[in-house]
Amino acid sequence: MTDPDDPLQLGGYVALLDDFLAGRIGATEFDLEFFQVLAKDRVLRGDPWYPILQDLFYACEDYVIEPELRTEPSDLDEAQLLDAARTARARLAALGV
């Protein structure tokens, strides 16, 4: 599990991902909270962390809450955002986080 004293400070992301993946929060709350965690994040990360968080950022950015507003091929629904979160969590887990 993530150490809150970890200099990479990934705990906020991990907790958020875990809450979403466990169904404790929905896609909309995950999306909003992800941007809040990101806004408070002051750690500069390189490989391998940055690409994982960047991919998750793009997924959240492409998430569209209202189905009728999903007009672009890149627009994601809740299931697709959940898949992106699973992928990010698996990638972090593979790195020991």
C-alpha angles and dihedrals in degrees: 000000000000119000110225088215091056109130089224089060094210093147095099092053093044094049091048093048091047092050091051095045092048092051095245089125132024131236096267093052091045091051094050095043092047090060090047092053090046092050090055094045111109099169119110109218132189131186131002096016102045097059091052093051091041092055090049090049091054091048091052091045090053095046111111116193099201115063093212090058094056097102102140126074089235094056111114130212126208094274092051092048089050090052090051090050091050090051093049092048092049091050091050091046090052087057092051098260 
